[in-house]
Amino acid sequence: MGLAKRIIPCLDVDNGRVVKGVNFVDIRDAGDPVEIAARYNREGADEITFLDITASSDNRETILHVVEDVASQVFIPLTVGGGVRKVEDVRNMLNAGADKVAINTAAVFNPELVKEASDYFGSQCIVVAIDAKQVSKEGEPLKWNIFTHGGRKDAGIDAVEWAKKMADYGAGELLVTSMDRDGTKVGFNLPLTKAITDAVNIPVIASGGVGNLQHLADGVLEGGADAVLAASIFHFGEYTVGQAKQHMADQGIEMRL
Amino acid sequence: MSLIAIIDYGMGNLRSVSQALSHVADDSTRIEITSDKDTILNADRIVFPGQGAARDCMRELQNYHLVDIIRESAQTKPFLGVCMGMQVLLEKSEENDGVDCLGLYKGEVKNFANVISERDAQGERLKIPQMGWNQIHQKNDHPLWHGIESGARFYFVHSYYVQPEDDALITGETEFGIAYASAIAKDNVFAIQAHPEKSADDGLQLLKNFTQWDGK
């Protein structure tokens, strides 16, 4: 027995409130980040990720209060992403109580930020989020590029090469989201996940497309992921984190049960 | 009133550990994050955390004039070392081309990368740093293990591990390519490589046990 694979529920936060329905019978306020995080913690979540989708820069600070409130009540690792542009943003989130900070678009436009932040705070707290989409046509060898602006703009960067570069720049972990699969519920893009886990020697979190518990197991067994992230299958009460962990453990995956 | 001092020497965010202790301590316990010598010397219990590189930790302990204070505290009252605060209790670390540490215990801090292979016996990849939940197998009975099952999982993030000369110091063992000392204890000192403040209920239980421990 050794290190366990991780399950990470992901919550979208807008102006300090969790959005995209969270339907739990024992939750009074579906928008309260503390209550939802505490519920996931009780179910056995290994970490929790908050993605700040607040549009207005005036309200950027709200995510810091969310992190402060959750960190004072829920004692598992917390990752926060969304809107991270400067070393200062990373510092603010860590000071608020985040254990890791995810850098996404800013890494594409300013890769040095990853280097600076990991030099300063240590690789262990820097996650680089990679949003990738398939660009190869049918019959061609598989190829994925980095996309920005919510998956609308092709940055013209090969995703596997980018993953290697980010690992070299000091990323401690990669959060790999297939933009083709996000929201589709047909499962992770396993060839993409596998291509990246094979290419780097840092932990990889698979994301995008989970529709059932077998998808989570496949992310580890076929994609080689160290952790799996999902949002909607947990938020809508279809499955609990505990059920997901048991399902994965039943297939021989080492889990914290 | 009893006081738990969390030693602040500029290495990492101490808020998590402080909040977790506040969460489990009773009303008569005060928790203070401090670099102040008198506060540390007057505290009833000491938490010695730390993250970052060994060289930076030792340099900052010297800059804050805390080396002797820590040595003294570790001999006199319940003392909990966490992560880097465990590693620097040994004589030296392989990190940063070799760093002399506090030397409370004989032994060295070793680099996983020099010792383990790329995959374990089951064929699982071993990525360094070890990041995530691993089991701690209890080697003996200790008040800080009270209410925690042997084999319980704790949250780890580290690339180096301690190798004390005296096996009798090892109170917890973890497997990551090799079996290594993930918790050591002697007299009034308990030190753990994992982060109890991030290890859910079992971590909180360990911290609660510490707030009640008389160091024996």
Chai-1 contact restraints between the chains, C-beta under 6 A:
chainA,res_idxA,chainB,res_idxB,connection_type,confidence,min_distance_angstrom,max_distance_angstrom,comment,restraint_id
A,M1,B,Q135,contact,1.0,0.0,6.0,A-B,restraint_1
A,G2,B,D120,contact,1.0,0.0,6.0,A-B,restraint_2
A,G2,B,E175,contact,1.0,0.0,6.0,A-B,restraint_3
A,G2,B,F176,contact,1.0,0.0,6.0,A-B,restraint_4
A,L3,B,G132,contact,1.0,0.0,6.0,A-B,restraint_5
A,L3,B,N134,contact,1.0,0.0,6.0,A-B,restraint_6
A,A4,B,W133,contact,1.0,0.0,6.0,A-B,restraint_7
A,R6,B,G132,contact,1.0,0.0,6.0,A-B,restraint_8
A,D46,B,W133,contact,1.0,0.0,6.0,A-B,restraint_9
A,S72,B,Q19,contact,1.0,0.0,6.0,A-B,restraint_10
A,F75,B,A20,contact,1.0,0.0,6.0,A-B,restraint_11
A,F75,B,A200,contact,1.0,0.0,6.0,A-B,restraint_12
A,F75,B,L204,contact,1.0,0.0,6.0,A-B,restraint_13
A,I76,B,K198,contact,1.0,0.0,6.0,A-B,restraint_14
A,I76,B,A200,contact,1.0,0.0,6.0,A-B,restraint_15
A,P77,B,K198,contact,1.0,0.0,6.0,A-B,restraint_16
A,L94,B,N13,contact,1.0,0.0,6.0,A-B,restraint_17
A,G97,B,R15,contact,1.0,0.0,6.0,A-B,restraint_18
A,Q124,B,V157,contact,1.0,0.0,6.0,A-B,restraint_19
A,N201,B,K127,contact,1.0,0.0,6.0,A-B,restraint_20
A,P203,B,K127,contact,1.0,0.0,6.0,A-B,restraint_21
A,P203,B,M131,contact,1.0,0.0,6.0,A-B,restraint_22
A,R256,B,W133,contact,1.0,0.0,6.0,A-B,restraint_23
A,R256,B,R153,contact,1.0,0.0,6.0,A-B,restraint_24
